[in-house]
Amino acid sequence: DTSLGEANSFSPSMPISPSSMINQYKFEDEPELRDLFITVDDPESHITAIETFITYRVVTKTSRGEFDSSEYEVRRRYQDFLWLKSKLEEAHPTLIIPPLPEKFIMKGMVERFNDEFIETRRKALHKFLNRIADHPTLTFNEDFKIFLTAQAWELSSHKKQGPGLLSRMGQTVRAVASSVRGGVKNRPEMFTEMNDYMETFSQKINVLDKIAHRIYKEEREYFNEMKEYGPIHTLWSASEEDIADSLKGVASCIDKCCKATEKRMAGLSENLLPILHEYVLYSEILMGVLKRRDQIQGELDSKVDALANKKTEKDLFSEEIGKLEDKLECANNALKADWDRWKQNMQCDMRSTFSNVAENNLRYYEECLATWESFLASQTVDLHVEEDSEDRP
């Protein structure tokens, strides 16, 4: 079975350890190079006669000259983030726009408006904005600037200036029609390899996501059973005077292991599950970006074919072909640069995430092992003392 790192020739050589990888790759979000810092925090519930929703405080600090101030504070709801994402996709159809968490909670997780859900969403929204801020092109998008700086009424007014429903429907219909027509004839091998890589990546990241959720579910079931197991030994000790201390010791060990398990579960829900699901969403986004690139290629191919079959209007067709060739070249260059950047970030995220999971597992098992070894050692000492007392005359 092909691994993620071996899907095709696009996979760069991977360093041996996370530290060597960090040393090898230099990212745009290195602190000394950044001039835009964004924080999403302070979720706040709003209840109206029509709906209930959450807003988040977005604090921006910057030293960029195009901003009128060095610091901004606004409140945004989830729909505002959706608007920003759609505007970025509209302006940069062949760039990789970071994913947003879904409108409703993921399967198997907590309910909507639960504190845990709100905090999970806050972290995802914080990451979404900072990924945009760290992107060399998206960070200078005018709608992004407006999102960070405009007051609520100003943003609402700006939203109304966007494309109408029919325009958006037309774009969707064209995109679907393009995908139905099948593969383009003259797609460069580079983008065919990208497409093959993403099909493999999508399959494997979805499997990993499902396995991670299953592990978390089984871990929670184990934790819930263990919480009941400790008190049972404590109650048992009250009716067994001869082994009361041993039973209390077992109960104490179970309690310590239970706390360690809870900490391990928190590591899974805060680190592993969000990262895997983010890249499930990324795989969908990238497949869409590749389709949009192919749509431009398909338009160019159809114009070239039309020019070959027509003897009149050659000048008009030639002009349209020239524009499409420029558009395709820009799309190819933008996607290639974004692809390399995304691959580096993805590999760093995956390596860091799985390394953290491995380290947390090691700490968990070491802690549980030390707990039980300490208990067994104390029982061995007690047993020797009893044996010595029995041997005395």
KAZIJO-V592448 format. One record per residue. PHI is phi in whole degrees, 0 to 359 (* if undefined). PSI is psi in whole degrees, 0 to 359 (NA if undefined). OMEGA is omega in degrees with one decimal (NA if undefined). Layout:
phi psi omega
PHI PSI OMEGA
PHI PSI OMEGA
//
This chain:
phi psi omega
* 133 -175.5
286 130 177.9
279 167 -179.5
300 321 -177.5
286 348 -175.8
245 16 -173.3
299 322 175.6
193 189 -174.7
290 353 179.9
283 344 -177.7
287 113 177.3
289 160 179.9
296 137 -175.9
263 133 175.2
295 163 -174.5
286 321 -175.6
232 160 178.5
302 321 -178.0
294 321 178.9
291 329 177.8
292 318 178.8
298 322 178.9
290 328 -176.3
284 316 -174.1
265 138 175.3
245 121 -176.1
256 160 179.7
293 340 -175.1
266 23 172.8
296 135 -171.8
308 319 -175.6
290 344 -178.8
261 350 -173.4
275 143 175.5
229 15 179.2
217 118 -177.6
238 127 -175.2
233 137 176.6
232 133 174.0
248 120 -177.7
206 190 173.4
50 62 175.8
297 143 -175.8
221 130 -178.8
275 142 177.0
230 125 -178.9
242 120 177.7
239 177 179.0
293 336 -175.6
263 320 -172.6
206 166 172.1
240 131 -178.8
211 167 -179.5
246 138 169.8
246 154 179.8
236 143 176.1
280 131 177.2
244 112 -179.7
253 127 -178.3
239 131 173.8
236 131 -174.7
209 157 174.7
244 13 -178.4
286 142 -178.0
290 333 -177.1
286 351 176.1
267 139 -177.8
285 338 -179.5
226 165 179.9
268 350 -178.3
211 138 179.4
226 149 175.0
221 118 179.8
225 165 174.8
245 137 -177.9
226 145 173.9
257 172 -174.5
301 322 -179.7
300 328 178.0
293 322 177.5
294 320 176.9
299 318 178.6
300 315 -179.5
299 315 -179.5
299 317 -179.7
294 324 178.6
292 322 177.9
294 318 178.3
295 323 179.4
293 319 -177.5
281 330 -175.6
227 71 -173.4
295 339 -179.0
248 21 169.8
256 157 -177.8
271 101 -179.6
278 130 -179.6
302 149 -178.6
280 154 170.8
256 152 172.5
296 150 -179.0
297 161 -178.8
298 322 179.4
248 161 -170.7
292 153 179.7
293 152 179.4
302 133 175.9
87 355 -179.3
261 194 -174.4
282 169 -177.4
282 162 -179.6
296 141 179.5
72 2 168.2
293 149 -177.4
303 321 -179.3
294 319 177.7
296 316 -179.5
298 319 179.6
292 321 177.0
298 317 178.4
294 319 179.9
302 315 178.9
298 319 -179.6
293 320 178.6
292 322 176.7
298 316 179.0
294 320 179.2
304 309 -178.2
293 322 -178.4
286 331 173.8
294 322 175.9
294 315 -178.8
299 329 -178.5
274 352 -178.4
280 133 -174.8
296 338 179.7
253 311 -176.0
299 328 -176.3
298 338 -179.2
259 10 178.8
293 136 -176.2
294 322 178.5
294 327 176.2
296 316 177.6
299 316 179.4
297 319 178.5
302 320 -176.1
282 334 -168.7
244 332 -172.2
285 143 172.0
289 168 -172.4
303 315 -177.7
291 326 178.1
293 318 178.6
296 318 179.2
299 319 177.9
295 320 -179.5
292 323 179.9
300 323 -177.0
293 345 179.9
275 356 -176.5
287 177 -179.5
295 148 -179.3
285 177 -178.4
298 317 -178.0
296 323 178.5
296 316 -179.8
293 321 178.0
297 320 179.6
298 320 178.5
295 319 -179.7
295 316 -179.9
299 317 179.8
297 320 -179.6
295 317 179.6
294 316 179.8
299 322 179.4
295 318 -178.5
290 329 -179.3
289 328 -176.1
295 343 178.8
99 187 -176.0
290 151 178.8
281 156 -174.5
284 318 -170.6
251 31 179.5
295 128 177.7
299 148 -177.2
304 326 -179.6
304 317 -176.6
278 335 171.6
294 319 177.3
295 321 175.8
301 314 -179.1
298 316 178.2
297 318 179.4
300 315 -176.4
292 328 176.6
296 317 177.6
293 315 -179.5
300 314 -179.0
300 316 179.6
299 313 -173.8
285 322 -179.2
291 327 175.8
293 321 176.6
295 314 178.3
300 320 179.7
297 316 179.5
294 318 179.5
296 317 -179.6
299 319 177.8
293 324 178.4
292 319 177.1
299 315 -179.3
297 318 179.8
297 315 179.5
294 323 178.4
296 320 178.8
294 320 178.0
297 318 177.4
298 316 179.6
298 315 -179.0
296 322 177.4
291 319 -178.2
294 328 178.3
298 328 179.2
275 337 -174.0
289 321 -178.5
297 307 179.5
302 330 178.6
298 318 178.2
293 326 177.8
294 316 176.9
296 321 179.9
298 321 -176.7
298 334 -179.0
292 338 -178.5
253 5 -179.7
230 86 -174.9
297 322 -175.0
293 327 -178.4
242 22 -177.2
300 315 -177.9
296 320 179.5
295 318 179.3
295 322 176.9
294 325 177.2
295 319 176.9
297 317 179.2
299 320 179.1
295 319 178.0
297 316 179.3
298 319 -179.9
297 317 178.8
295 317 178.7
293 327 178.1
296 317 178.3
294 322 177.6
295 321 178.3
295 319 178.9
297 321 178.2
293 321 178.1
296 319 177.7
297 321 178.4
298 321 177.3
297 321 178.4
293 314 -175.5
287 333 -177.4
268 333 -173.2
245 304 -173.4
288 307 -174.5
300 314 -180.0
296 321 -179.1
294 314 180.0
298 316 -178.9
291 326 176.7
301 319 -178.6
280 341 166.9
297 315 178.2
292 322 177.5
300 321 -178.5
297 322 177.7
293 319 179.9
297 315 -178.0
294 322 176.5
297 323 176.7
293 320 178.5
297 316 179.6
296 324 177.2
294 322 179.5
291 325 174.6
296 317 178.3
295 329 178.8
297 318 177.6
296 317 178.6
299 319 179.8
296 320 177.6
297 318 179.0
296 315 -180.0
300 318 -178.4
293 324 178.4
292 320 178.4
297 317 177.8
297 319 180.0
296 321 179.3
296 321 -179.5
293 331 -177.2
266 349 -177.7
252 139 177.1
261 340 179.0
254 169 178.7
58 30 -178.0
295 322 -179.1
297 317 179.4
297 315 179.4
295 320 -179.8
298 320 179.0
294 316 178.9
296 320 179.0
296 319 178.3
300 318 178.8
294 318 179.6
293 324 177.2
297 317 177.0
296 317 179.9
298 318 179.8
293 319 179.4
297 318 177.3
298 316 179.8
296 317 179.5
298 313 -178.1
295 318 179.5
296 316 -177.9
291 320 179.0
299 314 -179.9
295 318 179.6
292 324 179.4
299 311 -179.7
299 318 180.0
294 317 179.5
296 318 -179.6
299 316 179.6
297 314 179.3
296 318 -179.1
298 313 -178.3
295 322 177.2
294 316 179.1
298 314 -177.7
295 315 -179.3
297 316 179.5
296 317 -178.1
296 311 -178.1
289 330 173.8
295 318 178.2
296 320 178.2
297 316 179.4
297 317 179.3
296 319 178.2
296 321 177.6
296 318 178.2
299 314 178.8
298 320 -179.1
297 309 -177.8
292 323 177.2
296 319 179.8
295 315 179.4
294 319 179.7
297 316 179.8
297 323 180.0
298 311 -177.7
287 325 177.8
296 319 178.4
297 318 179.1
296 314 -179.0
296 323 177.9
297 320 179.2
294 324 178.4
291 326 178.2
294 318 178.2
299 313 179.7
299 321 -179.1
295 318 178.6
296 321 179.5
297 316 179.5
296 318 -180.0
296 319 179.4
297 320 -178.6
292 326 -179.9
288 330 -178.7
284 342 -178.2
288 145 -179.4
290 NA NA
//
